Amino acid sequence: MVISRLKQLFNLQRSRSISYDTDEYYDIIGDIHGYNAELNSLLSLMGYTIENGTWKHSERKAVFVGDFVSRGPDTRAVMKTVRSMVDNGSGYAVLGNHELNVIGYFSLDKRGQPYYQPPPSNKIQMERIRAQFADSEGELDDYVNWLKELPFYLNFGPIRVVHAYWSEKHIQLINQTLTRGRLTKKLIKEIVKGKSEFAHAVRQTTRGIELNLPKDLIIKDAKNIRRTNFRILWWESPHGQTFRHLSYGNRFVLPDYTVPEQILFPFEVYGPDQPLVFFGHYCIGSAPLAPAPNVCCMDGCVAGNGRLVAYRWSGEDIINESHFVSVEPA
């Protein structure tokens, strides 16, 4: 019991909030998804320059909200850029669901099989990433081990960063469960199985809150595929809301009538009195990136013919629309 408690305290200390320097400001960068040319253009646009092989800014630091891998043409180059900035103190990064896919696919069990067995479309993405490292034996494994050490969230005090959903309960559980602040093979296996409280906390932190659609409600997307669940906003109470109002980041239209209470479940609502929170994941595209004064989605959907977006935070406590910058796909 004593040893277990000491382990919890060690992990909590390791994952504690980052000390905030009042003279330091941050550029929060949305989901990159392997689009390295766009990342370079965005960093250059914001005044970052390359010093000794690393992008740096004299007064600011970059913060990556996760999902910087997969889909796009150059995951390898993006990981090199992000890792170099994190390792050299000019940037921070959190894990997204696509980083977890990479970790799970390229981490092997005792039989030499990936812990994460993806559907065909995701497997194609994973193999494309493997092909990008074909000329460098061991480099991909090194990057995967680095990904295992990235945090699931960042708390700078005035601002918070997470990939898909901020929950104090989930953060506490994740802190208590991680082994010396990193993902082990045991924990990766647990996440993939998805049955434990820890796996549930990780899933919602990196994928957001999703509700199952009623069985008698038939919704199909643009590819004529029936959808069985939908993503929802998590900064308003879901009770009494319509499907359409509650929907967030879905690529299909939901009906404008009230969500039945039977499909709802409890979750922490992020209130208007909480600090600014930045996240990615939802592929917003042309919709407003700040759906609430203290809530900001940074995923401009660059992988879906959108744009790569950053928010230049300079000490404000509500979102300032003039602080967004973006670049179009090359």
C-alpha positions as CSV (number, residue, x, y, z in Angstrom):
1,M,0.0,0.0,0.0
2,V,2.8,2.4,0.9
3,I,4.8,1.6,-2.2
4,S,1.6,2.1,-4.3
5,R,0.9,5.4,-2.8
6,L,4.5,6.6,-3.3
7,K,4.2,5.6,-7.0
8,Q,1.1,7.7,-7.3
9,L,2.7,10.7,-5.7
10,F,5.8,10.3,-8.0
11,N,3.6,10.2,-11.1
12,L,1.5,13.1,-10.0
13,Q,4.6,15.2,-9.3
14,R,6.0,14.2,-12.7
15,S,2.8,15.2,-14.5
16,R,2.1,18.4,-12.5
17,S,1.2,21.7,-14.1
18,I,4.0,23.5,-16.0
19,S,5.5,26.5,-14.3
20,Y,4.2,29.5,-16.2
21,D,6.5,32.4,-17.1
22,T,4.5,35.6,-17.3
23,D,6.9,36.9,-20.0
24,E,6.3,33.8,-22.1
25,Y,3.5,33.5,-24.7
26,Y,2.4,30.5,-26.8
27,D,1.4,29.7,-30.3
28,I,-1.0,26.8,-30.2
29,I,-0.9,24.8,-33.4
30,G,-3.7,22.6,-34.7
31,D,-3.6,19.1,-36.1
32,I,-0.8,18.8,-38.7
33,H,-1.4,15.3,-39.9
34,G,1.9,15.0,-41.7
35,Y,1.7,18.2,-43.7
36,N,5.3,19.3,-43.2
37,A,5.4,22.1,-45.9
38,E,2.4,23.7,-44.3
39,L,4.0,23.5,-40.9
40,N,7.1,25.1,-42.1
41,S,5.1,27.9,-43.7
42,L,3.1,28.5,-40.6
43,L,6.1,28.7,-38.3
44,S,7.9,31.0,-40.7
45,L,4.7,33.2,-40.9
46,M,4.7,33.5,-37.1
47,G,8.4,34.6,-37.0
48,Y,10.1,31.4,-36.1
49,T,13.5,30.8,-37.6
50,I,15.8,27.7,-37.8
51,E,18.7,27.8,-35.4
52,N,21.0,24.8,-35.3
53,G,18.4,22.7,-37.0
54,T,15.5,23.7,-34.7
55,W,12.6,26.1,-35.2
56,K,12.8,28.8,-32.5
57,H,11.2,32.1,-31.6
58,S,12.9,34.7,-29.4
59,E,9.8,35.4,-27.3
60,R,7.3,32.6,-27.9
61,K,6.9,28.8,-27.8
62,A,4.9,26.5,-30.0
63,V,2.3,24.1,-28.5
64,F,1.1,21.2,-30.6
65,V,-2.3,19.8,-29.8
66,G,-1.7,16.3,-31.1
67,D,-2.5,14.4,-34.3
68,F,0.7,15.7,-36.0
69,V,1.1,12.3,-37.6
70,S,-0.8,10.2,-40.3
71,R,-2.9,11.1,-43.4
72,G,-0.5,13.7,-44.9
73,P,2.6,13.1,-47.1
74,D,5.4,13.5,-44.6
75,T,4.8,12.3,-41.1
76,R,8.5,11.6,-40.7
77,A,9.5,15.2,-41.3
78,V,6.8,16.6,-39.1
79,M,7.8,14.3,-36.2
80,K,11.4,15.4,-36.7
81,T,10.3,19.1,-36.4
82,V,8.0,18.6,-33.4
83,R,10.5,16.4,-31.5
84,S,13.4,18.8,-32.2
85,M,11.3,21.7,-30.8
86,V,10.1,19.8,-27.8
87,D,13.6,18.4,-27.0
88,N,15.2,21.8,-27.4
89,G,12.7,23.7,-25.3
90,S,11.1,25.8,-28.1
91,G,7.9,23.7,-28.2
92,Y,5.5,21.4,-26.3
93,A,3.3,18.6,-27.6
94,V,0.4,16.4,-26.4
95,L,-0.7,13.0,-27.6
96,G,-3.7,12.7,-29.9
97,N,-5.6,9.6,-31.0
98,H,-3.4,9.3,-34.2
99,E,-0.2,9.2,-32.1
100,L,-1.8,6.5,-30.0
101,N,-2.6,4.6,-33.2
102,V,1.1,4.8,-34.2
103,I,2.2,3.7,-30.7
104,G,-0.2,0.8,-30.7
105,Y,0.7,-0.4,-34.3
106,F,4.4,-0.2,-34.0
107,S,4.6,-1.7,-30.5
108,L,4.7,-5.5,-30.7
109,D,3.4,-8.1,-28.3
110,K,5.3,-11.3,-27.4
111,R,4.2,-12.9,-30.7
112,G,5.6,-10.0,-32.6
113,Q,2.2,-8.7,-33.5
114,P,1.0,-5.1,-33.2
115,Y,-1.1,-4.3,-30.1
116,Y,-3.3,-2.2,-32.3
117,Q,-5.0,-4.1,-35.1
118,P,-6.5,-1.3,-37.3
119,P,-9.2,-1.3,-39.8
120,P,-8.0,-1.4,-43.5
121,S,-8.0,2.4,-44.0
122,N,-5.9,3.0,-40.8
123,K,-3.6,0.1,-41.7
124,I,-2.8,1.8,-45.0
125,Q,-1.9,5.0,-43.1
126,M,0.4,3.0,-40.7
127,E,2.2,1.3,-43.6
128,R,2.7,4.6,-45.4
129,I,4.4,5.9,-42.3
130,R,6.6,2.7,-42.1
131,A,7.6,3.3,-45.7
132,Q,8.8,6.8,-44.9
133,F,11.4,5.3,-42.6
134,A,12.4,2.5,-44.9
135,D,15.9,4.0,-45.4
136,S,16.7,4.3,-41.7
137,E,16.7,1.2,-39.6
138,G,15.6,1.8,-36.0
139,E,14.6,5.5,-36.5
140,L,10.8,4.7,-36.4
141,D,11.2,2.7,-33.2
142,D,13.1,5.6,-31.7
143,Y,10.3,8.0,-32.5
144,V,7.6,5.6,-31.2
145,N,9.5,5.4,-27.9
146,W,9.6,9.2,-27.8
147,L,5.9,9.4,-28.4
148,K,5.3,7.2,-25.4
149,E,6.8,9.9,-23.2
150,L,4.6,12.8,-24.4
151,P,1.8,14.0,-22.0
152,F,-1.9,13.7,-22.6
153,Y,-2.4,17.3,-21.5
154,L,-0.6,20.5,-20.7
155,N,-1.7,23.0,-18.0
156,F,0.1,26.3,-18.2
157,G,-2.2,27.9,-15.6
158,P,-4.0,30.6,-17.7
159,I,-4.4,28.2,-20.6
160,R,-4.8,24.4,-21.0
161,V,-4.1,22.1,-23.9
162,V,-5.6,18.7,-24.6
163,H,-6.3,16.8,-27.8
164,A,-10.1,16.3,-27.5
165,Y,-11.7,16.7,-24.1
166,W,-10.6,18.2,-20.8
167,S,-11.7,16.4,-17.7
168,E,-10.1,16.8,-14.2
169,K,-11.2,13.3,-13.3
170,H,-9.6,11.8,-16.3
171,I,-6.4,13.8,-15.9
172,Q,-6.1,12.6,-12.3
173,L,-6.7,9.0,-13.2
174,I,-4.1,9.2,-16.1
175,N,-1.5,10.8,-13.8
176,Q,-2.0,8.0,-11.2
177,T,-1.8,5.2,-13.8
178,L,1.2,6.2,-16.0
179,T,4.5,4.5,-15.2
180,R,7.0,7.3,-14.5
181,G,5.0,9.6,-16.8
182,R,5.2,7.3,-19.9
183,L,3.2,4.6,-21.6
184,T,4.4,1.0,-21.1
185,K,3.5,-2.0,-23.2
186,K,1.1,-3.1,-20.4
187,L,-0.7,0.2,-20.6
188,I,-0.8,0.3,-24.4
189,K,-2.4,-3.2,-24.3
190,E,-4.9,-1.9,-21.8
191,I,-5.8,1.1,-24.0
192,V,-6.3,-1.0,-27.0
193,K,-8.6,-3.4,-25.1
194,G,-10.6,-0.4,-24.0
195,K,-12.2,-2.1,-21.0
196,S,-10.6,-0.4,-18.0
197,E,-11.3,3.0,-16.4
198,F,-7.9,4.2,-17.5
199,A,-8.6,3.2,-21.1
200,H,-11.9,5.0,-20.9
201,A,-10.2,8.1,-19.6
202,V,-7.6,8.0,-22.4
203,R,-10.2,7.4,-25.1
204,Q,-12.3,10.4,-24.1
205,T,-9.2,12.6,-23.5
206,T,-8.0,11.9,-27.1
207,R,-11.3,11.3,-28.9
208,G,-13.8,13.4,-27.0
209,I,-17.4,12.6,-25.9
210,E,-19.4,10.5,-28.2
211,L,-23.0,9.4,-27.9
212,N,-24.7,6.4,-29.5
213,L,-27.5,7.2,-31.9
214,P,-30.9,5.7,-31.2
215,K,-31.4,2.5,-33.2
216,D,-34.4,3.9,-35.0
217,L,-32.6,7.0,-36.1
218,I,-30.9,6.2,-39.5
219,I,-28.1,8.7,-40.3
220,K,-25.8,8.3,-43.3
221,D,-22.7,10.3,-44.2
222,A,-21.6,11.6,-47.6
223,K,-20.3,8.2,-48.5
224,N,-23.7,6.6,-47.7
225,I,-22.3,4.8,-44.7
226,R,-24.6,4.5,-41.7
227,R,-23.3,6.3,-38.6
228,T,-24.1,4.7,-35.2
229,N,-22.6,7.5,-32.9
230,F,-21.7,11.1,-33.0
231,R,-19.3,13.6,-31.4
232,I,-20.8,16.2,-29.1
233,L,-19.6,19.5,-27.6
234,W,-18.6,19.2,-24.0
235,W,-18.8,22.9,-22.7
236,E,-22.6,22.9,-22.4
237,S,-24.9,20.6,-20.5
238,P,-26.4,18.1,-23.0
239,H,-29.8,18.0,-21.3
240,G,-32.6,19.5,-23.3
241,Q,-30.4,20.0,-26.4
242,T,-31.2,19.0,-29.9
243,F,-29.1,16.6,-31.9
244,R,-28.0,19.3,-34.2
245,H,-27.0,21.8,-31.5
246,L,-25.2,19.1,-29.5
247,S,-23.3,17.8,-32.5
248,Y,-19.7,19.0,-32.9
249,G,-17.2,18.0,-35.6
250,N,-19.4,15.5,-37.4
251,R,-19.4,15.3,-41.2
252,F,-23.1,14.5,-41.4
253,V,-26.2,16.5,-40.5
254,L,-28.3,15.5,-37.5
255,P,-32.0,16.2,-36.9
256,D,-33.2,19.3,-35.0
257,Y,-35.1,17.6,-32.3
258,T,-34.3,17.0,-28.6
259,V,-31.8,14.3,-27.7
260,P,-33.6,11.6,-25.6
261,E,-32.3,11.3,-22.0
262,Q,-31.9,7.6,-22.4
263,I,-28.8,8.0,-24.6
264,L,-27.1,10.5,-22.3
265,F,-24.5,9.7,-19.7
266,P,-22.7,11.8,-17.1
267,F,-19.6,13.7,-18.0
268,E,-17.8,16.8,-16.8
269,V,-19.0,19.9,-18.5
270,Y,-16.3,22.5,-19.1
271,G,-17.8,25.6,-17.6
272,P,-17.5,29.3,-18.6
273,D,-15.5,30.2,-15.5
274,Q,-12.7,27.8,-16.3
275,P,-9.4,28.8,-18.0
276,L,-8.9,29.0,-21.8
277,V,-8.7,25.5,-23.2
278,F,-7.3,24.6,-26.6
279,F,-7.8,21.3,-28.4
280,G,-7.8,19.7,-31.9
281,H,-9.4,16.6,-33.2
282,Y,-12.7,17.8,-34.6
283,C,-11.8,18.9,-38.1
284,I,-13.8,22.1,-38.0
285,G,-12.9,23.6,-41.4
286,S,-14.8,26.8,-42.1
287,A,-16.9,26.8,-38.9
288,P,-16.0,29.1,-36.0
289,L,-12.9,27.8,-34.2
290,A,-14.0,29.4,-30.9
291,P,-17.5,28.1,-30.0
292,A,-17.3,29.7,-26.6
293,P,-15.2,32.6,-25.1
294,N,-12.9,30.2,-23.3
295,V,-13.0,27.2,-25.7
296,C,-11.0,26.9,-28.9
297,C,-10.7,24.1,-31.4
298,M,-7.4,24.4,-33.4
299,D,-8.1,21.7,-36.0
300,G,-8.6,23.6,-39.2
301,C,-8.9,20.3,-41.1
302,V,-5.7,20.6,-43.2
303,A,-6.0,16.9,-44.1
304,G,-9.5,17.6,-45.5
305,N,-8.8,20.5,-47.8
306,G,-9.0,22.9,-44.9
307,R,-6.1,24.9,-43.4
308,L,-3.4,24.6,-40.8
309,V,-4.3,27.0,-37.9
310,A,-2.5,28.5,-35.0
311,Y,-3.6,30.8,-32.2
312,R,-1.2,33.4,-30.9
313,W,-1.9,33.5,-27.2
314,S,-0.6,36.7,-25.6
315,G,-2.0,36.7,-22.0
316,E,-5.7,37.2,-22.7
317,D,-8.4,35.3,-20.8
318,I,-11.0,35.1,-23.6
319,I,-10.4,34.2,-27.3
320,N,-9.4,37.1,-29.5
321,E,-10.4,36.4,-33.1
322,S,-7.5,38.6,-34.4
323,H,-5.0,36.2,-32.9
324,F,-5.7,33.3,-35.4
325,V,-3.3,32.8,-38.2
326,S,-3.4,30.0,-40.9
327,V,-1.9,28.7,-44.1
328,E,-3.6,26.9,-46.9
329,P,-2.4,23.5,-48.1
330,A,0.5,23.7,-50.5
